[in-house]
Amino acid sequence: MKLTNIALQTIIASKEIKHKLGLALDRSEGSINLYLRENKDDLTKAAALKVIREETGLTDEEILEE
């Protein structure tokens, strides 16, 4: 699965969300930026989705594309 463009753009625009994703996934900011550029599956892990839901207010339908 991948993130939708809406979710990606929301995360990219927020340094705080990227920081929290890094903590949740135990990855550096550089790794998170790479994951965002390449829309990596790592961003759909349970810990990452929890952060994305809480920080953006988006629903799963708005976050994930099939």
Stockholm file with secondary structure:
# STOCKHOLM 1.0

chainA/1-66         MKLTNIALQTIIASKEIKHKLGLALDRSEGSINLYLRENKDDLTKAAALKVIREETGLTDEEILEE
#=GR chainA/1-66 SS CEECHHHHHHHHTCHHHHHHHHHHHTCCHHHHHHHHHHTCGGGGSHHHHHHHHHHHCCCHHHHEEC
#=GC SS_cons        CEECHHHHHHHHTCHHHHHHHHHHHTCCHHHHHHHHHHTCGGGGSHHHHHHHHHHHCCCHHHHEEC
//
